[in-house]
Amino acid sequence: MNMLKKCFLPVCFSFLFLLPLTAAVFAENAPKNEIKMATIAPRGSYLMEMMDKMDAEIRQKTNNEVGIKLYYGGVQGDEKDVLRKIRLGQLHGGTFTGSGLGRIVSSVRVSEVPYLFMNYDEVEYVRKALRPEMEKLFEEQGFVVLGWNEIGFVYNFSKVPITSIEIARAQKWWMWEGDELSKAMFDAYGITPVPLSFTDVMTSLNTKLIDTASITPYGAVAYHWFEKFQYMTEYPTTNVQGATIVTKSIWDKVSPDNQKKIMEICQPYFDDLSLHARDQDKKSVEVLKKAGVQIVAFDPEKDKERLQFVFDTAKKARESLAGKLYSQDQLNRVLSLLDEYRKAHPESDIIRIR
């Protein structure tokens, strides 16, 4: 864990010296409109640093008309709990993963279908093209998207090397409770998962209710899940996206001029967060390896038959959700954009983590 501290903690302390004096002055005074949000991201994470900076800039440029108060580490509960509190008026918004976003606009999950993207450039190309449509859909549900970010590629963590579908079916998999996309995928592979809230995963690993879970490398380190696993698959299952949203009811209290300023401020911060997540995932892989977690590598030739089964099954699963989670047109658009990118970049290949 010493390496973990070296990688992730210094930036938090250096941040203390970066805030402008005006931000410190505003911090002492409550803004006219304080937007209360929550996240499952842990306190001390880069998200916390970024949101503090963003809050300071928003307060400064709106003359303290708007400020952000963010509750960290799941203290307001899992994402479904945060959404419930938003609908009750106890919170105004939050930072969400695709699973939480999908509870508002199910079709946002169309770019998270498993075994689709091979690398970050493919993800970025497709999702940027989808943003305008998705933002409109969230607005129709009473939400404003302040910014989009990429949480990262997800890998399977287990106590045994998963090298066949038979071995996979013998494991006790965690599934995020209420996640229809994951449920369809598990069903397609003939796996019966254990549905749990995110905040219950560590306890369930300790009690051996589950022994296999999927998460980003950084997430595995940040939440200490890696301490319960010995293996990590090299081939990613999906890439999770995130977004920070607020209710239109709180947003409409902000003047149009300041709404424009806030929108101009936010997305660059979330773009930086995405890049930081990629860097932290890379560093986290090294932490995992030093902690004894072994990477279950794949060979494109030797594992060709097994991988083809995985891809074919994933295709059936994503097609089964067309007309339910997202429309067939939305799925076709994602596939068309991906094909468009790969034709323009024939060198595009799977990201390797060894």
Phi and psi in degrees as a GROMACS rama.xvg file:
@    title "Ramachandran Plot"
@    xaxis  label "Phi"
@    yaxis  label "Psi"
@TYPE xy
-60.935  -40.2323  ASN-2
-63.876  -38.2225  MET-3
-58.0994  -44.8856  LEU-4
-63.935  -40.2487  LYS-5
-63.7934  -35.0595  LYS-6
-76.2285  -39.0386  CYS-7
-111.371  -21.6159  PHE-8
-89.2871  -36.8172  LEU-9
-54.8078  -38.1895  PRO-10
-62.4375  -30.7254  VAL-11
-66.5211  -38.8659  CYS-12
-74.8776  -37.5627  PHE-13
-65.2817  -26.9106  SER-14
-61.4065  -30.0821  PHE-15
-59.576  -23.7758  LEU-16
-97.6404  4.08305  PHE-17
-100.791  -21.8538  LEU-18
-68.0146  135.946  LEU-19
-68.3079  156.379  PRO-20
-58.2624  -37.1655  LEU-21
-62.1748  -35.6536  THR-22
-64.6574  -39.6123  ALA-23
-64.2508  -36.1608  ALA-24
-66.575  -45.4617  VAL-25
-62.785  -34.6311  PHE-26
-61.6674  -23.7193  ALA-27
-81.2028  -12.1013  GLU-28
-121.77  131.889  ASN-29
-65.5566  135.697  ALA-30
-70.8957  161.639  PRO-31
-60.3624  -43.0101  LYS-32
-122.09  102.896  ASN-33
-95.1823  117.275  GLU-34
-90.2913  113.033  ILE-35
-91.9896  120.785  LYS-36
-132.224  165.944  MET-37
-138.348  158.954  ALA-38
-151.09  154.551  THR-39
-87.0505  -7.42497  ILE-40
-61.6409  139.294  ALA-41
-71.4795  150.773  PRO-42
-62.5517  139.571  ARG-43
92.1234  -4.99493  GLY-44
-76.2685  167.677  SER-45
-63.4497  -30.4436  TYR-46
-59.3225  -40.5453  LEU-47
-62.6286  -45.5528  MET-48
-61.3006  -45.8022  GLU-49
-62.9636  -44.9693  MET-50
-66.2381  -34.1822  MET-51
-64.1341  -42.0776  ASP-52
-64.9863  -44.7094  LYS-53
-63.585  -41.4656  MET-54
-60.8384  -43.6383  ASP-55
-61.6441  -42.4476  ALA-56
-68.8322  -40.12  GLU-57
-62.2532  -45.1461  ILE-58
-61.7337  -42.6088  ARG-59
-65.0322  -47.1991  GLN-60
-80.7685  -14.7489  LYS-61
-104.336  10.5119  THR-62
55.1696  41.3168  ASN-63
66.1387  23.3101  ASN-64
-73.1942  -32.7902  GLU-65
-130.66  137.794  VAL-66
-144.926  163.65  GLY-67
-120.34  132.135  ILE-68
-117.286  118.045  LYS-69
-116.98  127.524  LEU-70
-92.8572  125.926  TYR-71
-102.91  170.235  TYR-72
65.6322  21.7538  GLY-73
73.1031  19.2338  GLY-74
-66.2076  -21.1674  VAL-75
-95.6968  7.19013  GLN-76
101.803  -175.906  GLY-77
-69.0683  174.689  ASP-78
-61.3127  -36.0125  GLU-79
-65.8392  -33.9251  LYS-80
-68.0395  -40.2958  ASP-81
-63.1325  -42.3784  VAL-82
-63.8813  -39.1828  LEU-83
-62.2304  -41.2993  ARG-84
-70.2012  -31.2906  LYS-85
-65.1238  -44.5196  ILE-86
-68.4216  -24.2208  ARG-87
-85.9897  -6.81784  LEU-88
85.9114  8.32073  GLY-89
-81.1941  -24.6979  GLN-90
-131.967  160.624  LEU-91
-106.688  -12.4419  HIS-92
174.18  -167.266  GLY-93
-178.305  173.274  GLY-94
-100.386  128.374  THR-95
-127.896  153.57  PHE-96
-87.2425  177.284  THR-97
-58.2297  -34.8093  GLY-98
-60.2494  -45.4041  SER-99
-70.7015  -41.031  GLY-100
-61.5587  -36.5277  LEU-101
-66.6339  -18.0086  GLY-102
-74.2174  -15.6926  ARG-103
-101.496  -52.7643  ILE-104
-126.556  99.4278  VAL-105
-61.0596  -32.6217  SER-106
-69.6688  -10.3566  SER-107
-64.6345  -18.7003  VAL-108
-76.4226  -6.04969  ARG-109
-61.1607  -25.6795  VAL-110
-95.5425  12.1719  SER-111
-115.31  7.78847  GLU-112
-59.5709  134.116  VAL-113
-62.4003  153.161  PRO-114
53.991  45.8489  TYR-115
-111.495  -59.6562  LEU-116
-85.667  146.201  PHE-117
-106.041  -21.8197  MET-118
-157.639  172.833  ASN-119
-62.8094  -38.1517  TYR-120
-62.9734  -38.8318  ASP-121
-63.9297  -43.614  GLU-122
-58.902  -49.4548  VAL-123
-63.2602  -41.8774  GLU-124
-62.0004  -46.1329  TYR-125
-71.0378  -47.5825  VAL-126
-68.7034  -34.9079  ARG-127
-63.0249  -36.1434  LYS-128
-69.8178  -27.5892  ALA-129
-86.086  -17.6654  LEU-130
-54.4396  -49.3344  ARG-131
-55.9733  -43.5857  PRO-132
-64.8867  -43.4437  GLU-133
-66.5481  -39.478  MET-134
-63.0566  -37.4092  GLU-135
-65.2421  -40.7369  LYS-136
-65.6679  -38.1764  LEU-137
-67.6465  -38.2033  PHE-138
-62.6491  -38.1066  GLU-139
-63.8477  -23.8051  GLU-140
-95.6954  6.61122  GLN-141
90.6035  21.5576  GLY-142
-128  151.734  PHE-143
-116.399  131.396  VAL-144
-87.597  115.805  VAL-145
-78.9131  -30.5046  LEU-146
-176.535  151.083  GLY-147
-106.548  145.908  TRP-148
-145.236  163.299  ASN-149
-103.674  124.958  GLU-150
-83.7119  -33.4407  ILE-151
130.168  176.493  GLY-152
-77.7755  138.632  PHE-153
-103.602  140.269  VAL-154
-127.217  156.557  TYR-155
-86.285  129.712  ASN-156
-112.512  136.697  PHE-157
-151.822  173.927  SER-158
-92.7747  -16.2229  LYS-159
-129.448  153.067  VAL-160
-67.3477  125.214  PRO-161
-93.0216  102.285  ILE-162
-120.052  5.76525  THR-163
-157.023  161.433  SER-164
-66.7003  -31.1586  ILE-165
-64.5536  -42.6747  GLU-166
-66.6996  -40.4231  ILE-167
-60.5805  -42.0148  ALA-168
-68.592  -20.1019  ARG-169
-84.9777  -5.8708  ALA-170
-91.7179  160.551  GLN-171
-100.552  94.2109  LYS-172
-84.4229  140.619  TRP-173
-84.1938  136.957  TRP-174
-127.82  133.356  MET-175
-60.824  121.863  TRP-176
-53.5975  127.246  GLU-177
84.0764  5.2355  GLY-178
-85.1766  99.8336  ASP-179
-66.0279  -34.0677  GLU-180
-64.8128  -47.1515  LEU-181
-63.797  -39.596  SER-182
-60.5383  -44.4187  LYS-183
-62.1643  -38.211  ALA-184
-68.4962  -45.9206  MET-185
-61.4349  -41.4066  PHE-186
-59.7404  -42.3635  ASP-187
-63.0828  -34.0413  ALA-188
-90.171  -0.750759  TYR-189
73.0933  30.9525  GLY-190
-108.998  134.86  ILE-191
-102.344  104.218  THR-192
-83.5793  173.165  PRO-193
-108.699  108.498  VAL-194
-74.0159  124.81  PRO-195
-144.338  154.182  LEU-196
-71.8677  157.983  SER-197
-58.4966  -39.9706  PHE-198
-71.6397  -9.86338  THR-199
-97.7942  -3.05712  ASP-200
-63.7811  -49.2629  VAL-201
-61.4409  -43.5544  MET-202
-60.6619  -41.1941  THR-203
-70.1927  -28.9208  SER-204
-70.113  -38.9481  LEU-205
-66.3629  -36.7594  ASN-206
-89.5739  -0.721034  THR-207
66.3126  23.6434  LYS-208
-66.8659  -32.4586  LEU-209
-130.302  157.835  ILE-210
-138.731  6.30319  ASP-211
-143.86  136.588  THR-212
-151.645  157.406  ALA-213
-115.74  133.075  SER-214
-165.748  167.452  ILE-215
-73.3518  157.917  THR-216
-57.1944  -42.7864  PRO-217
-64.0994  -41.1681  TYR-218
-61.7655  -40.1319  GLY-219
-61.5841  -35.844  ALA-220
-79.3143  -48.8235  VAL-221
-60.0479  -36.7183  ALA-222
-96.9638  3.48657  TYR-223
65.8019  17.44  HIS-224
-64.5222  -31.331  TRP-225
-59.4785  -22.6507  PHE-226
-65.5656  -16.3544  GLU-227
-101.881  0.206744  LYS-228
-123.208  156.566  PHE-229
-116.282  -15.0053  GLN-230
-136.45  152.504  TYR-231
-141.792  128.513  MET-232
-72.101  144.9  THR-233
-81.0832  -30.5391  GLU-234
-82.7004  121.647  TYR-235
-71.6933  147.607  PRO-236
-86.9088  -38.7392  THR-237
-160.867  174.811  THR-238
-121.006  122.687  ASN-239
-90.818  134.812  VAL-240
-104.803  162.333  GLN-241
-135.283  166.769  GLY-242
-158.689  153.68  ALA-243
-110.979  122.845  THR-244
-126.117  153.163  ILE-245
-134.531  157.879  VAL-246
-73.6931  148.746  THR-247
-64.1104  -27.4304  LYS-248
-63.4786  -40.6021  SER-249
-78.6127  -34.996  ILE-250
-64.988  -37.6172  TRP-251
-69.6228  -12.1996  ASP-252
-81.1145  -12.1425  LYS-253
-90.3548  138.79  VAL-254
-62.9947  147.034  SER-255
-53.2718  -38.7597  PRO-256
-63.6064  -42.8851  ASP-257
-75.0493  -27.968  ASN-258
-60.0966  -44.2185  GLN-259
-63.1216  -43.1042  LYS-260
-61.8565  -43.5646  LYS-261
-63.6333  -42.5342  ILE-262
-62.2212  -38.1763  MET-263
-69.1056  -30.69  GLU-264
-75.1523  -44.4344  ILE-265
-68.4534  -54.2075  CYS-266
-56.9612  -39.3091  GLN-267
-58.0374  -34.9066  PRO-268
-64.804  -41.1442  TYR-269
-73.08  -30.0945  PHE-270
-63.4993  -41.6811  ASP-271
-65.0116  -38.0869  ASP-272
-61.4358  -40.0496  LEU-273
-62.4785  -45.0571  SER-274
-64.873  -39.2241  LEU-275
-64.686  -39.3979  HIS-276
-60.8994  -40.435  ALA-277
-62.9853  -43.9928  ARG-278
-65.025  -42.4254  ASP-279
-67.4597  -34.2534  GLN-280
-62.6292  -42.039  ASP-281
-62.661  -45.5911  LYS-282
-66.7913  -35.4038  LYS-283
-66.3249  -34.3016  SER-284
-59.4565  -39.8452  VAL-285
-66.2775  -39.4241  GLU-286
-61.9064  -43.5656  VAL-287
-61.6264  -44.4364  LEU-288
-65.2236  -40.9339  LYS-289
-65.7218  -27.7542  LYS-290
-81.9872  -2.58412  ALA-291
100.247  2.00807  GLY-292
-73.4008  125.974  VAL-293
-94.6871  139.161  GLN-294
-87.4767  122.155  ILE-295
-86.2989  97.1578  VAL-296
-76.3452  162.051  ALA-297
-124.331  149.954  PHE-298
-115.459  116.926  ASP-299
-52.5571  -30.8422  PRO-300
-89.8556  -53.0976  GLU-301
-63.9402  -35.094  LYS-302
-99.3902  17.1532  ASP-303
-56.4337  -46.7852  LYS-304
-65.7204  -43.75  GLU-305
-65.4072  -43.5478  ARG-306
-64.6048  -36.9566  LEU-307
-64.1966  -37.5598  GLN-308
-63.2461  -42.6549  PHE-309
-61.1363  -47.2628  VAL-310
-65.4047  -43.971  PHE-311
-63.747  -40.5296  ASP-312
-68.6165  -40.0765  THR-313
-62.7994  -37.7537  ALA-314
-63.3087  -43.522  LYS-315
-62.5509  -39.4593  LYS-316
-65.9181  -45.6424  ALA-317
-67.8235  -33.7674  ARG-318
-70.2479  -30.0564  GLU-319
-68.351  -20.1471  SER-320
-92.7003  -8.21528  LEU-321
-66.1141  127.362  ALA-322
91.9723  -5.7488  GLY-323
-118.216  -63.7698  LYS-324
-88.0596  -35.5436  LEU-325
-148.289  167.249  TYR-326
-84.3177  161.466  SER-327
-63.4186  -35.7566  GLN-328
-63.4045  -39.6909  ASP-329
-66.6136  -41.5575  GLN-330
-64.7297  -43.0893  LEU-331
-61.2998  -37.6429  ASN-332
-64.3359  -42.6898  ARG-333
-61.5783  -46.6995  VAL-334
-64.8374  -37.1937  LEU-335
-67.5913  -42.8184  SER-336
-63.1828  -41.4544  LEU-337
-64.7608  -42.6781  LEU-338
-63.9774  -39.1478  ASP-339
-60.33  -44.1857  GLU-340
-66.0517  -45.2389  TYR-341
-67.4607  -30.7826  ARG-342
-68.6643  -35.8708  LYS-343
-79.3265  -18.947  ALA-344
-133.841  74.3503  HIS-345
-62.1416  -16.1583  PRO-346
-81.5873  -5.19968  GLU-347
-58.192  128.592  SER-348
-144.817  171.067  ASP-349
-64.6579  139.143  ILE-350
-73.7864  131.566  ILE-351
-108.271  144.525  ARG-352
-116.063  0.942066  ILE-353
